[in-house]
């Protein structure tokens, strides 16, 4: 209003007294005018009115208090309430490789596997169990740092992959081989023998291979890209705790494989090709871990040519001497490459073997029989390699203890 009074004297000489009066009245009416009210459509107004007339729903009840019980001094667990869906959600998600890689968690089931993991230093996050008696057989110190949840056995059975569930499912942080404490008995009986898995995709085969490697006393196992995830539940079941007895390095590029091998290593590859027929066939190298039907050494032949995975013709295959597995092929240290049964050894594996002076190893089988699968062949080669290394070590010890004739 004050602003209007300041403007009016300026306009008086122009408009005169009549204009002044008219301008004042318009200004007052404009200031008194109420703002325009925008009304919603009739349908929306009716819905809003209906919502106001409807009685408000009461807020949801607070979650029930967690029932906690003691399983021992300082060892507490909670009982899952009816309708608790944590176990089902965790099991479903943990079986996904994407979840394991993104969140760094793995699922272990069964008393033996969980106990081996805890004793090796794996970090337990959550343990679902059906009876308190299961807890007494596990390391108590590791359990105190975890979340323990007691559920019904029927719930574990409904989510378990085992034929006879044991009532224990654990969620662990994905183990790091550099932070694990492997059993002293395993370390004291290890031999300078390593295993390289080349594109092993069958979970049962890989688990069995890891179990054989642990049984033979291998130093470590290297898994190249293309191999099945070693923390897949089927691999864990077939491995029978081998994951926690020796280092398992997964998802390696072939460029990084040599840096994970000891200096001076010789790399040999398992092969199924008949040494006498190798010069006649110019085909891709067959699966590592399959067996041949003809024993004996083969003379070096011209490197065959084959078509690689990308379809490029005339790829030169490295020339490797071939011999039967029971002939001497070990030195300290030595590594063995086992490949996928259907696609065979990769060119990278053959080049690595050639660069270290390695050989093709053949397991003879009766003519007409199908070749051995990769898991069986790996077991044969690893235990034969261990036998040769121990025999060589024993001979060196005997040579050192012999009296010197002078």
PyMOL commands that set and color helices and strands:
alter all, ss='L'
color gray80, all
select helices_A, chain A and resi 2-32+42-53+86-94+97-103+111-119+132-137+140-144+153-159+177-179+184-188+203-216+233-239+242-244+254-260+275-277+347-355+374-401
alter helices_A, ss='H'
color red, helices_A
select strands_A, chain A and resi 67-72+75-79+105-109+124-129+147-150+168-173+193-198+220-224+247-252+266-271+305-306+315-316+322-324+334-339+360-362
alter strands_A, ss='S'
color yellow, strands_A
deselect
rebuild
show_as cartoon
